Amino acid sequence: MDWKPDTGVQFDAVNLGSMAHTEGKTMVSRAISVDQDDIQTLKGIQDRGVKFDMRKALDDSPENLEHLLKKDNLI
């Protein structure tokens, strides 16, 4: 992810529905795979007060980013 925090765009929430698994990434849910760069970017966004609605489909239950990363000892 290439996220620049000071571009003037503001938002309260983001739907994170899928991040494909590739070599070197860890699956933290059935639809989300991250590496350390992803974690750093997502945490930076979250630290600015943005909430993540993490689910693959609207009828799935939303998942908590912090919980997913902690359960796999990524943070």
N, CA, C and O atoms as a Tripos MOL2 file, in Angstrom:
@<TRIPOS>MOLECULE
protein
  300   299    75     0     0
PROTEIN
NO_CHARGES

@<TRIPOS>ATOM
      1 N           0.8460   -1.1750    0.0000 N.3       1 MET1
      2 CA          0.0000    0.0000    0.0000 C.3       1 MET1
      3 C           0.8890    1.2350    0.0000 C.2       1 MET1
      4 O           1.8710    1.3040    0.7390 O.2       1 MET1
      5 N           0.5520    2.1750   -0.8020 N.am      2 ASP2
      6 CA          1.3010    3.4190   -0.8290 C.3       2 ASP2
      7 C           0.3550    4.5160   -0.3680 C.2       2 ASP2
      8 O          -0.3760    5.0980   -1.1690 O.2       2 ASP2
      9 N           0.3760    4.7930    0.9370 N.am      3 TRP3
     10 CA         -0.5590    5.7400    1.5290 C.3       3 TRP3
     11 C           0.1870    6.9650    1.9900 C.2       3 TRP3
     12 O           1.1800    6.8570    2.7080 O.2       3 TRP3
     13 N          -0.2810    8.1300    1.5850 N.am      4 LYS4
     14 CA          0.3280    9.3900    1.9950 C.3       4 LYS4
     15 C          -0.6420   10.0910    2.9300 C.2       4 LYS4
     16 O          -1.7130   10.5130    2.4930 O.2       4 LYS4
     17 N          -0.2960   10.2290    4.2150 N.am      5 PRO5
     18 CA         -1.2500   10.6830    5.2270 C.3       5 PRO5
     19 C          -1.6730   12.1350    5.1280 C.2       5 PRO5
     20 O          -2.7030   12.4830    5.7060 O.2       5 PRO5
     21 N          -0.9670   12.9960    4.4470 N.am      6 ASP6
     22 CA         -1.2800   14.4120    4.4740 C.3       6 ASP6
     23 C          -1.6860   14.9580    3.1090 C.2       6 ASP6
     24 O          -1.2070   16.0130    2.6950 O.2       6 ASP6
     25 N          -2.5620   14.2470    2.4140 N.am      7 THR7
     26 CA         -2.9970   14.6930    1.0920 C.3       7 THR7
     27 C          -4.2790   15.5130    1.1490 C.2       7 THR7
     28 O          -4.7660   15.9730    0.1160 O.2       7 THR7
     29 N          -4.8330   15.7030    2.3550 N.am      8 GLY8
     30 CA         -6.0290   16.5200    2.5110 C.3       8 GLY8
     31 C          -7.3290   15.7560    2.4060 C.2       8 GLY8
     32 O          -8.3870   16.3360    2.6500 O.2       8 GLY8
     33 N          -7.3020   14.4910    2.0570 N.am      9 VAL9
     34 CA         -8.5140   13.6840    1.9840 C.3       9 VAL9
     35 C          -8.8160   13.1620    3.3810 C.2       9 VAL9
     36 O          -7.9430   12.6020    4.0440 O.2       9 VAL9
     37 N         -10.0630   13.3480    3.8270 N.am     10 GLN10
     38 CA        -10.4470   12.8750    5.1560 C.3      10 GLN10
     39 C         -11.6070   11.9030    5.0370 C.2      10 GLN10
     40 O         -12.5140   12.1030    4.2290 O.2      10 GLN10
     41 N         -11.5760   10.8500    5.8420 N.am     11 PHE11
     42 CA        -12.6620    9.8850    5.8710 C.3      11 PHE11
     43 C         -12.6730    9.2410    7.2430 C.2      11 PHE11
     44 O         -11.6440    9.1670    7.9150 O.2      11 PHE11
     45 N         -13.8520    8.7740    7.6580 N.am     12 ASP12
     46 CA        -14.0210    8.1860    8.9880 C.3      12 ASP12
     47 C         -13.8750    6.6730    8.9890 C.2      12 ASP12
     48 O         -13.4450    6.0900    9.9840 O.2      12 ASP12
     49 N         -14.2310    6.0340    7.8810 N.am     13 ALA13
     50 CA        -14.2100    4.5730    7.8240 C.3      13 ALA13
     51 C         -13.8590    4.1050    6.4200 C.2      13 ALA13
     52 O         -14.1130    4.7860    5.4270 O.2      13 ALA13
     53 N         -13.2640    2.9110    6.3750 N.am     14 VAL14
     54 CA        -12.8630    2.2940    5.1160 C.3      14 VAL14
     55 C         -13.2750    0.8320    5.1550 C.2      14 VAL14
     56 O         -13.0650    0.1550    6.1610 O.2      14 VAL14
     57 N         -13.8580    0.3410    4.0700 N.am     15 ASN15
     58 CA        -14.1380   -1.0830    3.9630 C.3      15 ASN15
     59 C         -12.9010   -1.7680    3.4050 C.2      15 ASN15
     60 O         -12.4360   -1.4470    2.3120 O.2      15 ASN15
     61 N         -12.3850   -2.7030    4.1590 N.am     16 LEU16
     62 CA        -11.2390   -3.4930    3.7230 C.3      16 LEU16
     63 C         -11.7770   -4.8890    3.4580 C.2      16 LEU16
     64 O         -11.8970   -5.7020    4.3740 O.2      16 LEU16
     65 N         -12.1000   -5.1630    2.1990 N.am     17 GLY17
     66 CA        -12.8000   -6.3910    1.8580 C.3      17 GLY17
     67 C         -11.9180   -7.5120    1.3580 C.2      17 GLY17
     68 O         -12.2920   -8.6810    1.4520 O.2      17 GLY17
     69 N         -10.7470   -7.1760    0.8230 N.am     18 SER18
     70 CA         -9.8820   -8.2290    0.3190 C.3      18 SER18
     71 C          -8.4750   -7.6830    0.1040 C.2      18 SER18
     72 O          -8.2860   -6.6090   -0.4660 O.2      18 SER18
     73 N          -7.5050   -8.4390    0.5680 N.am     19 MET19
     74 CA         -6.0910   -8.1770    0.2860 C.3      19 MET19
     75 C          -5.4930   -9.5350   -0.0320 C.2      19 MET19
     76 O          -5.3440  -10.3770    0.8530 O.2      19 MET19
     77 N          -5.1570   -9.7430   -1.2710 N.am     20 ALA20
     78 CA         -4.7500  -11.0620   -1.7650 C.3      20 ALA20
     79 C          -3.4930  -11.5860   -1.0870 C.2      20 ALA20
     80 O          -2.6030  -10.8260   -0.7050 O.2      20 ALA20
     81 N          -3.4450  -12.9000   -0.9500 N.am     21 HIS21
     82 CA         -2.2670  -13.5540   -0.3970 C.3      21 HIS21
     83 C          -1.2100  -13.7080   -1.4800 C.2      21 HIS21
     84 O          -1.4870  -14.1800   -2.5830 O.2      21 HIS21
     85 N          -0.0070  -13.3030   -1.1440 N.am     22 THR22
     86 CA          1.1440  -13.5220   -2.0050 C.3      22 THR22
     87 C           2.2920  -13.9780   -1.1150 C.2      22 THR22
     88 O           2.1940  -13.9210    0.1100 O.2      22 THR22
     89 N           3.3590  -14.4210   -1.7210 N.am     23 GLU23
     90 CA          4.5140  -14.9110   -0.9620 C.3      23 GLU23
     91 C           4.9980  -13.8380    0.0060 C.2      23 GLU23
     92 O           5.1460  -12.6730   -0.3630 O.2      23 GLU23
     93 N           5.2440  -14.2480    1.2580 N.am     24 GLY24
     94 CA          5.7350  -13.3350    2.2790 C.3      24 GLY24
     95 C           4.6470  -12.6690    3.1000 C.2      24 GLY24
     96 O           4.9370  -11.9370    4.0460 O.2      24 GLY24
     97 N           3.3900  -12.9220    2.7410 N.am     25 LYS25
     98 CA          2.2810  -12.3390    3.4920 C.3      25 LYS25
     99 C           1.6380  -13.3960    4.3770 C.2      25 LYS25
    100 O           1.7290  -14.5940    4.1100 O.2      25 LYS25
    101 N           0.9870  -12.9280    5.4340 N.am     26 THR26
    102 CA          0.3000  -13.8050    6.3820 C.3      26 THR26
    103 C          -1.2010  -13.5990    6.2550 C.2      26 THR26
    104 O          -1.6820  -12.4660    6.2780 O.2      26 THR26
    105 N          -1.9400  -14.6960    6.1210 N.am     27 MET27
    106 CA         -3.4030  -14.6250    6.0950 C.3      27 MET27
    107 C          -3.8880  -14.3780    7.5220 C.2      27 MET27
    108 O          -3.6230  -15.1810    8.4160 O.2      27 MET27
    109 N          -4.5980  -13.2700    7.7370 N.am     28 VAL28
    110 CA         -5.1360  -12.9720    9.0670 C.3      28 VAL28
    111 C          -6.6440  -13.1980    9.1270 C.2      28 VAL28
    112 O          -7.2260  -13.2380   10.2110 O.2      28 VAL28
    113 N          -7.2670  -13.3430    7.9770 N.am     29 SER29
    114 CA         -8.6700  -13.7330    7.8790 C.3      29 SER29
    115 C          -8.8210  -14.4410    6.5380 C.2      29 SER29
    116 O          -7.8460  -14.6050    5.8040 O.2      29 SER29
    117 N         -10.0380  -14.8590    6.2210 N.am     30 ARG30
    118 CA        -10.2050  -15.5830    4.9480 C.3      30 ARG30
    119 C         -10.0550  -14.6750    3.7350 C.2      30 ARG30
    120 O          -9.9720  -15.1580    2.6050 O.2      30 ARG30
    121 N         -10.0180  -13.3430    3.9620 N.am     31 ALA31
    122 CA         -9.9150  -12.4230    2.8300 C.3      31 ALA31
    123 C          -8.7720  -11.4180    2.9450 C.2      31 ALA31
    124 O          -8.5100  -10.6710    2.0030 O.2      31 ALA31
    125 N          -8.0910  -11.3930    4.0890 N.am     32 ILE32
    126 CA         -7.0680  -10.3760    4.3280 C.3      32 ILE32
    127 C          -5.7130  -11.0440    4.5720 C.2      32 ILE32
    128 O          -5.5760  -11.9060    5.4400 O.2      32 ILE32
    129 N          -4.7220  -10.6280    3.7900 N.am     33 SER33
    130 CA         -3.3560  -11.1060    3.9140 C.3      33 SER33
    131 C          -2.4500   -9.8780    4.0030 C.2      33 SER33
    132 O          -2.5920   -8.9380    3.2210 O.2      33 SER33
    133 N          -1.5170   -9.8900    4.9610 N.am     34 VAL34
    134 CA         -0.6780   -8.7080    5.1840 C.3      34 VAL34
    135 C           0.7930   -9.0760    5.3430 C.2      34 VAL34
    136 O           1.1440  -10.1980    5.7090 O.2      34 VAL34
    137 N           1.6420   -8.0820    5.0530 N.am     35 ASP35
    138 CA          3.0550   -8.1600    5.4040 C.3      35 ASP35
    139 C           3.3480   -6.9580    6.3100 C.2      35 ASP35
    140 O           2.4350   -6.2030    6.6410 O.2      35 ASP35
    141 N           4.5860   -6.7770    6.7050 N.am     36 GLN36
    142 CA          4.9100   -5.7000    7.6470 C.3      36 GLN36
    143 C           4.6380   -4.3080    7.0640 C.2      36 GLN36
    144 O           4.2440   -3.4040    7.8010 O.2      36 GLN36
    145 N           4.8400   -4.1220    5.7690 N.am     37 ASP37
    146 CA          4.5200   -2.8340    5.1460 C.3      37 ASP37
    147 C           3.0220   -2.5440    5.2250 C.2      37 ASP37
    148 O           2.6170   -1.4200    5.5210 O.2      37 ASP37
    149 N           2.2020   -3.5630    4.9610 N.am     38 ASP38
    150 CA          0.7500   -3.4020    5.0560 C.3      38 ASP38
    151 C           0.3520   -3.0370    6.4830 C.2      38 ASP38
    152 O          -0.4540   -2.1330    6.7030 O.2      38 ASP38
    153 N           0.9310   -3.7540    7.4530 N.am     39 ILE39
    154 CA          0.6050   -3.5150    8.8570 C.3      39 ILE39
    155 C           0.9500   -2.0790    9.2460 C.2      39 ILE39
    156 O           0.1500   -1.3960    9.8850 O.2      39 ILE39
    157 N           2.1180   -1.6340    8.8670 N.am     40 GLN40
    158 CA          2.5390   -0.2710    9.1850 C.3      40 GLN40
    159 C           1.5840    0.7510    8.5630 C.2      40 GLN40
    160 O           1.2080    1.7240    9.2170 O.2      40 GLN40
    161 N           1.1980    0.5390    7.3260 N.am     41 THR41
    162 CA          0.2830    1.4540    6.6460 C.3      41 THR41
    163 C          -1.0920    1.4450    7.3080 C.2      41 THR41
    164 O          -1.6560    2.5040    7.5840 O.2      41 THR41
    165 N          -1.6320    0.2540    7.5630 N.am     42 LEU42
    166 CA         -2.9500    0.1500    8.1830 C.3      42 LEU42
    167 C          -2.9620    0.7660    9.5800 C.2      42 LEU42
    168 O          -3.9090    1.4630    9.9440 O.2      42 LEU42
    169 N          -1.9140    0.5110   10.3610 N.am     43 LYS43
    170 CA         -1.8280    1.1010   11.7040 C.3      43 LYS43
    171 C          -1.7330    2.6180   11.6130 C.2      43 LYS43
    172 O          -2.3300    3.3130   12.4350 O.2      43 LYS43
    173 N          -1.0050    3.1500   10.6450 N.am     44 GLY44
    174 CA         -0.9040    4.5910   10.4670 C.3      44 GLY44
    175 C          -2.2490    5.2200   10.1540 C.2      44 GLY44
    176 O          -2.5720    6.2990   10.6520 O.2      44 GLY44
    177 N          -3.0330    4.5400    9.3260 N.am     45 ILE45
    178 CA         -4.3810    5.0190    9.0060 C.3      45 ILE45
    179 C          -5.2630    4.9470   10.2540 C.2      45 ILE45
    180 O          -5.9790    5.8940   10.5770 O.2      45 ILE45
    181 N          -5.2010    3.8230   10.9400 N.am     46 GLN46
    182 CA         -6.0070    3.6290   12.1410 C.3      46 GLN46
    183 C          -5.6340    4.6380   13.2310 C.2      46 GLN46
    184 O          -6.5130    5.1340   13.9360 O.2      46 GLN46
    185 N          -4.3580    4.9430   13.3750 N.am     47 ASP47
    186 CA         -3.9030    5.8950   14.3860 C.3      47 ASP47
    187 C          -4.4430    7.2970   14.1380 C.2      47 ASP47
    188 O          -4.4420    8.1280   15.0450 O.2      47 ASP47
    189 N          -4.8970    7.5640   12.9370 N.am     48 ARG48
    190 CA         -5.5090    8.8620   12.6080 C.3      48 ARG48
    191 C          -7.0190    8.8620   12.8400 C.2      48 ARG48
    192 O          -7.7140    9.8080   12.4690 O.2      48 ARG48
    193 N          -7.5140    7.7890   13.4570 N.am     49 GLY49
    194 CA         -8.9310    7.7430   13.8150 C.3      49 GLY49
    195 C          -9.8400    7.0930   12.7990 C.2      49 GLY49
    196 O         -11.0580    7.0800   12.9790 O.2      49 GLY49
    197 N          -9.2710    6.5490   11.7280 N.am     50 VAL50
    198 CA        -10.0830    5.8890   10.7040 C.3      50 VAL50
    199 C         -10.4140    4.4740   11.1820 C.2      50 VAL50
    200 O          -9.5370    3.7450   11.6450 O.2      50 VAL50
    201 N         -11.6700    4.1010   11.0650 N.am     51 LYS51
    202 CA        -12.1140    2.7650   11.4500 C.3      51 LYS51
    203 C         -12.1760    1.8890   10.2000 C.2      51 LYS51
    204 O         -12.5150    2.3560    9.1130 O.2      51 LYS51
    205 N         -11.8420    0.6150   10.3770 N.am     52 PHE52
    206 CA        -11.8950   -0.3430    9.2750 C.3      52 PHE52
    207 C         -13.1090   -1.2370    9.4270 C.2      52 PHE52
    208 O         -13.3320   -1.8140   10.4910 O.2      52 PHE52
    209 N         -13.8910   -1.3530    8.3730 N.am     53 ASP53
    210 CA        -14.9860   -2.3000    8.2820 C.3      53 ASP53
    211 C         -14.4150   -3.4510    7.4750 C.2      53 ASP53
    212 O         -14.3840   -3.4070    6.2450 O.2      53 ASP53
    213 N         -13.9610   -4.4870    8.1790 N.am     54 MET54
    214 CA        -13.2280   -5.5730    7.5320 C.3      54 MET54
    215 C         -14.1320   -6.7860    7.3470 C.2      54 MET54
    216 O         -14.4010   -7.5320    8.2890 O.2      54 MET54
    217 N         -14.5930   -6.9650    6.1110 N.am     55 ARG55
    218 CA        -15.3920   -8.1360    5.7550 C.3      55 ARG55
    219 C         -15.4130   -8.2920    4.2460 C.2      55 ARG55
    220 O         -15.3620   -7.3140    3.4990 O.2      55 ARG55
    221 N         -15.4870   -9.5270    3.8210 N.am     56 LYS56
    222 CA        -15.4530   -9.8270    2.3890 C.3      56 LYS56
    223 C         -16.7860   -9.4900    1.7160 C.2      56 LYS56
    224 O         -16.8070   -8.9460    0.6120 O.2      56 LYS56
    225 N         -17.8790   -9.8090    2.3740 N.am     57 ALA57
    226 CA        -19.2100   -9.5440    1.8210 C.3      57 ALA57
    227 C         -20.0560   -8.8310    2.8730 C.2      57 ALA57
    228 O         -19.8060   -8.9700    4.0710 O.2      57 ALA57
    229 N         -21.0390   -8.0810    2.4370 N.am     58 LEU58
    230 CA        -21.8580   -7.3100    3.3670 C.3      58 LEU58
    231 C         -22.5550   -8.1530    4.4220 C.2      58 LEU58
    232 O         -22.7800   -7.6750    5.5340 O.2      58 LEU58
    233 N         -22.9030   -9.3960    4.1010 N.am     59 ASP59
    234 CA        -23.5820  -10.2190    5.0930 C.3      59 ASP59
    235 C         -22.6170  -10.9710    6.0110 C.2      59 ASP59
    236 O         -23.0630  -11.7220    6.8780 O.2      59 ASP59
    237 N         -21.2950  -10.7860    5.8390 N.am     60 ASP60
    238 CA        -20.3020  -11.3190    6.7770 C.3      60 ASP60
    239 C         -20.2680  -10.4220    8.0120 C.2      60 ASP60
    240 O         -20.6060   -9.2410    7.9330 O.2      60 ASP60
    241 N         -19.8650  -10.9720    9.1360 N.am     61 SER61
    242 CA        -19.6730  -10.1620   10.3380 C.3      61 SER61
    243 C         -18.3740   -9.3790   10.1930 C.2      61 SER61
    244 O         -17.3720   -9.9260    9.7330 O.2      61 SER61
    245 N         -18.3770   -8.0870   10.5840 N.am     62 PRO62
    246 CA        -17.1330   -7.3190   10.4930 C.3      62 PRO62
    247 C         -16.0940   -7.8560   11.4800 C.2      62 PRO62
    248 O         -16.4430   -8.3750   12.5400 O.2      62 PRO62
    249 N         -14.8190   -7.7270   11.1220 N.am     63 GLU63
    250 CA        -13.7310   -8.1890   11.9780 C.3      63 GLU63
    251 C         -12.8890   -6.9980   12.4190 C.2      63 GLU63
    252 O         -12.8440   -5.9730   11.7390 O.2      63 GLU63
    253 N         -12.2270   -7.1400   13.5600 N.am     64 ASN64
    254 CA        -11.4260   -6.0900   14.1470 C.3      64 ASN64
    255 C          -9.9630   -6.2400   13.7160 C.2      64 ASN64
    256 O          -9.3590   -7.2940   13.9120 O.2      64 ASN64
    257 N          -9.4000   -5.1830   13.1290 N.am     65 LEU65
    258 CA         -8.0230   -5.2090   12.6360 C.3      65 LEU65
    259 C          -7.0370   -5.5640   13.7480 C.2      65 LEU65
    260 O          -6.2080   -6.4590   13.5840 O.2      65 LEU65
    261 N          -7.1260   -4.8750   14.8580 N.am     66 GLU66
    262 CA         -6.1910   -5.1010   15.9670 C.3      66 GLU66
    263 C          -6.2380   -6.5530   16.4450 C.2      66 GLU66
    264 O          -5.1990   -7.1710   16.6800 O.2      66 GLU66
    265 N          -7.4610   -7.0940   16.5870 N.am     67 HIS67
    266 CA         -7.6200   -8.4750   17.0240 C.3      67 HIS67
    267 C          -6.9820   -9.4560   16.0420 C.2      67 HIS67
    268 O          -6.2960  -10.3920   16.4560 O.2      67 HIS67
    269 N          -7.2050   -9.2450   14.7420 N.am     68 LEU68
    270 CA         -6.6310  -10.1350   13.7340 C.3      68 LEU68
    271 C          -5.1120  -10.1250   13.7570 C.2      68 LEU68
    272 O          -4.4780  -11.1730   13.6310 O.2      68 LEU68
    273 N          -4.5250   -8.9360   13.9170 N.am     69 LEU69
    274 CA         -3.0650   -8.8420   13.9320 C.3      69 LEU69
    275 C          -2.4820   -9.4310   15.2040 C.2      69 LEU69
    276 O          -1.4190  -10.0500   15.1660 O.2      69 LEU69
    277 N          -3.1600   -9.2490   16.3310 N.am     70 LYS70
    278 CA         -2.6530   -9.7760   17.6070 C.3      70 LYS70
    279 C          -2.7670  -11.2990   17.6460 C.2      70 LYS70
    280 O          -1.8840  -11.9710   18.1800 O.2      70 LYS70
    281 N          -3.8430  -11.8470   17.0870 N.am     71 LYS71
    282 CA         -4.0100  -13.3110   17.1680 C.3      71 LYS71
    283 C          -2.9130  -14.0560   16.4120 C.2      71 LYS71
    284 O          -2.5960  -15.1990   16.7430 O.2      71 LYS71
    285 N          -2.3410  -13.4190   15.4100 N.am     72 ASP72
    286 CA         -1.2450  -14.0150   14.6510 C.3      72 ASP72
    287 C           0.1160  -13.4710   15.0800 C.2      72 ASP72
    288 O           1.1160  -13.6650   14.3890 O.2      72 ASP72
    289 N           0.1450  -12.7830   16.2370 N.am     73 ASN73
    290 CA          1.3870  -12.2100   16.7930 C.3      73 ASN73
    291 C           2.1070  -11.3140   15.8050 C.2      73 ASN73
    292 O           3.3350  -11.3370   15.7170 O.2      73 ASN73
    293 N           1.3340  -10.5120   15.0520 N.am     74 LEU74
    294 CA          1.9330   -9.5960   14.0840 C.3      74 LEU74
    295 C           2.1570   -8.2050   14.6840 C.2      74 LEU74
    296 O           2.9120   -7.3990   14.1410 O.2      74 LEU74
    297 N           1.5010   -7.9400   15.7920 N.am     75 ILE75
    298 CA          1.7600   -6.6940   16.5340 C.3      75 ILE75
    299 C           1.8570   -7.0090   18.0100 C.2      75 ILE75
    300 O           2.0710   -6.1080   18.8210 O.2      75 ILE75
@<TRIPOS>BOND
     1     1     2 1
     2     2     3 1
     3     3     4 2
     4     3     5 am
     5     5     6 1
     6     6     7 1
     7     7     8 2
     8     7     9 am
     9     9    10 1
    10    10    11 1
    11    11    12 2
    12    11    13 am
    13    13    14 1
    14    14    15 1
    15    15    16 2
    16    15    17 am
    17    17    18 1
    18    18    19 1
    19    19    20 2
    20    19    21 am
    21    21    22 1
    22    22    23 1
    23    23    24 2
    24    23    25 am
    25    25    26 1
    26    26    27 1
    27    27    28 2
    28    27    29 am
    29    29    30 1
    30    30    31 1
    31    31    32 2
    32    31    33 am
    33    33    34 1
    34    34    35 1
    35    35    36 2
    36    35    37 am
    37    37    38 1
    38    38    39 1
    39    39    40 2
    40    39    41 am
    41    41    42 1
    42    42    43 1
    43    43    44 2
    44    43    45 am
    45    45    46 1
    46    46    47 1
    47    47    48 2
    48    47    49 am
    49    49    50 1
    50    50    51 1
    51    51    52 2
    52    51    53 am
    53    53    54 1
    54    54    55 1
    55    55    56 2
    56    55    57 am
    57    57    58 1
    58    58    59 1
    59    59    60 2
    60    59    61 am
    61    61    62 1
    62    62    63 1
    63    63    64 2
    64    63    65 am
    65    65    66 1
    66    66    67 1
    67    67    68 2
    68    67    69 am
    69    69    70 1
    70    70    71 1
    71    71    72 2
    72    71    73 am
    73    73    74 1
    74    74    75 1
    75    75    76 2
    76    75    77 am
    77    77    78 1
    78    78    79 1
    79    79    80 2
    80    79    81 am
    81    81    82 1
    82    82    83 1
    83    83    84 2
    84    83    85 am
    85    85    86 1
    86    86    87 1
    87    87    88 2
    88    87    89 am
    89    89    90 1
    90    90    91 1
    91    91    92 2
    92    91    93 am
    93    93    94 1
    94    94    95 1
    95    95    96 2
    96    95    97 am
    97    97    98 1
    98    98    99 1
    99    99   100 2
   100    99   101 am
   101   101   102 1
   102   102   103 1
   103   103   104 2
   104   103   105 am
   105   105   106 1
   106   106   107 1
   107   107   108 2
   108   107   109 am
   109   109   110 1
   110   110   111 1
   111   111   112 2
   112   111   113 am
   113   113   114 1
   114   114   115 1
   115   115   116 2
   116   115   117 am
   117   117   118 1
   118   118   119 1
   119   119   120 2
   120   119   121 am
   121   121   122 1
   122   122   123 1
   123   123   124 2
   124   123   125 am
   125   125   126 1
   126   126   127 1
   127   127   128 2
   128   127   129 am
   129   129   130 1
   130   130   131 1
   131   131   132 2
   132   131   133 am
   133   133   134 1
   134   134   135 1
   135   135   136 2
   136   135   137 am
   137   137   138 1
   138   138   139 1
   139   139   140 2
   140   139   141 am
   141   141   142 1
   142   142   143 1
   143   143   144 2
   144   143   145 am
   145   145   146 1
   146   146   147 1
   147   147   148 2
   148   147   149 am
   149   149   150 1
   150   150   151 1
   151   151   152 2
   152   151   153 am
   153   153   154 1
   154   154   155 1
   155   155   156 2
   156   155   157 am
   157   157   158 1
   158   158   159 1
   159   159   160 2
   160   159   161 am
   161   161   162 1
   162   162   163 1
   163   163   164 2
   164   163   165 am
   165   165   166 1
   166   166   167 1
   167   167   168 2
   168   167   169 am
   169   169   170 1
   170   170   171 1
   171   171   172 2
   172   171   173 am
   173   173   174 1
   174   174   175 1
   175   175   176 2
   176   175   177 am
   177   177   178 1
   178   178   179 1
   179   179   180 2
   180   179   181 am
   181   181   182 1
   182   182   183 1
   183   183   184 2
   184   183   185 am
   185   185   186 1
   186   186   187 1
   187   187   188 2
   188   187   189 am
   189   189   190 1
   190   190   191 1
   191   191   192 2
   192   191   193 am
   193   193   194 1
   194   194   195 1
   195   195   196 2
   196   195   197 am
   197   197   198 1
   198   198   199 1
   199   199   200 2
   200   199   201 am
   201   201   202 1
   202   202   203 1
   203   203   204 2
   204   203   205 am
   205   205   206 1
   206   206   207 1
   207   207   208 2
   208   207   209 am
   209   209   210 1
   210   210   211 1
   211   211   212 2
   212   211   213 am
   213   213   214 1
   214   214   215 1
   215   215   216 2
   216   215   217 am
   217   217   218 1
   218   218   219 1
   219   219   220 2
   220   219   221 am
   221   221   222 1
   222   222   223 1
   223   223   224 2
   224   223   225 am
   225   225   226 1
   226   226   227 1
   227   227   228 2
   228   227   229 am
   229   229   230 1
   230   230   231 1
   231   231   232 2
   232   231   233 am
   233   233   234 1
   234   234   235 1
   235   235   236 2
   236   235   237 am
   237   237   238 1
   238   238   239 1
   239   239   240 2
   240   239   241 am
   241   241   242 1
   242   242   243 1
   243   243   244 2
   244   243   245 am
   245   245   246 1
   246   246   247 1
   247   247   248 2
   248   247   249 am
   249   249   250 1
   250   250   251 1
   251   251   252 2
   252   251   253 am
   253   253   254 1
   254   254   255 1
   255   255   256 2
   256   255   257 am
   257   257   258 1
   258   258   259 1
   259   259   260 2
   260   259   261 am
   261   261   262 1
   262   262   263 1
   263   263   264 2
   264   263   265 am
   265   265   266 1
   266   266   267 1
   267   267   268 2
   268   267   269 am
   269   269   270 1
   270   270   271 1
   271   271   272 2
   272   271   273 am
   273   273   274 1
   274   274   275 1
   275   275   276 2
   276   275   277 am
   277   277   278 1
   278   278   279 1
   279   279   280 2
   280   279   281 am
   281   281   282 1
   282   282   283 1
   283   283   284 2
   284   283   285 am
   285   285   286 1
   286   286   287 1
   287   287   288 2
   288   287   289 am
   289   289   290 1
   290   290   291 1
   291   291   292 2
   292   291   293 am
   293   293   294 1
   294   294   295 1
   295   295   296 2
   296   295   297 am
   297   297   298 1
   298   298   299 1
   299   299   300 2
@<TRIPOS>SUBSTRUCTURE
     1 MET1         2 RESIDUE 1 A MET
     2 ASP2         6 RESIDUE 1 A ASP
     3 TRP3        10 RESIDUE 1 A TRP
     4 LYS4        14 RESIDUE 1 A LYS
     5 PRO5        18 RESIDUE 1 A PRO
     6 ASP6        22 RESIDUE 1 A ASP
     7 THR7        26 RESIDUE 1 A THR
     8 GLY8        30 RESIDUE 1 A GLY
     9 VAL9        34 RESIDUE 1 A VAL
    10 GLN10       38 RESIDUE 1 A GLN
    11 PHE11       42 RESIDUE 1 A PHE
    12 ASP12       46 RESIDUE 1 A ASP
    13 ALA13       50 RESIDUE 1 A ALA
    14 VAL14       54 RESIDUE 1 A VAL
    15 ASN15       58 RESIDUE 1 A ASN
    16 LEU16       62 RESIDUE 1 A LEU
    17 GLY17       66 RESIDUE 1 A GLY
    18 SER18       70 RESIDUE 1 A SER
    19 MET19       74 RESIDUE 1 A MET
    20 ALA20       78 RESIDUE 1 A ALA
    21 HIS21       82 RESIDUE 1 A HIS
    22 THR22       86 RESIDUE 1 A THR
    23 GLU23       90 RESIDUE 1 A GLU
    24 GLY24       94 RESIDUE 1 A GLY
    25 LYS25       98 RESIDUE 1 A LYS
    26 THR26      102 RESIDUE 1 A THR
    27 MET27      106 RESIDUE 1 A MET
    28 VAL28      110 RESIDUE 1 A VAL
    29 SER29      114 RESIDUE 1 A SER
    30 ARG30      118 RESIDUE 1 A ARG
    31 ALA31      122 RESIDUE 1 A ALA
    32 ILE32      126 RESIDUE 1 A ILE
    33 SER33      130 RESIDUE 1 A SER
    34 VAL34      134 RESIDUE 1 A VAL
    35 ASP35      138 RESIDUE 1 A ASP
    36 GLN36      142 RESIDUE 1 A GLN
    37 ASP37      146 RESIDUE 1 A ASP
    38 ASP38      150 RESIDUE 1 A ASP
    39 ILE39      154 RESIDUE 1 A ILE
    40 GLN40      158 RESIDUE 1 A GLN
    41 THR41      162 RESIDUE 1 A THR
    42 LEU42      166 RESIDUE 1 A LEU
    43 LYS43      170 RESIDUE 1 A LYS
    44 GLY44      174 RESIDUE 1 A GLY
    45 ILE45      178 RESIDUE 1 A ILE
    46 GLN46      182 RESIDUE 1 A GLN
    47 ASP47      186 RESIDUE 1 A ASP
    48 ARG48      190 RESIDUE 1 A ARG
    49 GLY49      194 RESIDUE 1 A GLY
    50 VAL50      198 RESIDUE 1 A VAL
    51 LYS51      202 RESIDUE 1 A LYS
    52 PHE52      206 RESIDUE 1 A PHE
    53 ASP53      210 RESIDUE 1 A ASP
    54 MET54      214 RESIDUE 1 A MET
    55 ARG55      218 RESIDUE 1 A ARG
    56 LYS56      222 RESIDUE 1 A LYS
    57 ALA57      226 RESIDUE 1 A ALA
    58 LEU58      230 RESIDUE 1 A LEU
    59 ASP59      234 RESIDUE 1 A ASP
    60 ASP60      238 RESIDUE 1 A ASP
    61 SER61      242 RESIDUE 1 A SER
    62 PRO62      246 RESIDUE 1 A PRO
    63 GLU63      250 RESIDUE 1 A GLU
    64 ASN64      254 RESIDUE 1 A ASN
    65 LEU65      258 RESIDUE 1 A LEU
    66 GLU66      262 RESIDUE 1 A GLU
    67 HIS67      266 RESIDUE 1 A HIS
    68 LEU68      270 RESIDUE 1 A LEU
    69 LEU69      274 RESIDUE 1 A LEU
    70 LYS70      278 RESIDUE 1 A LYS
    71 LYS71      282 RESIDUE 1 A LYS
    72 ASP72      286 RESIDUE 1 A ASP
    73 ASN73      290 RESIDUE 1 A ASN
    74 LEU74      294 RESIDUE 1 A LEU
    75 ILE75      298 RESIDUE 1 A ILE
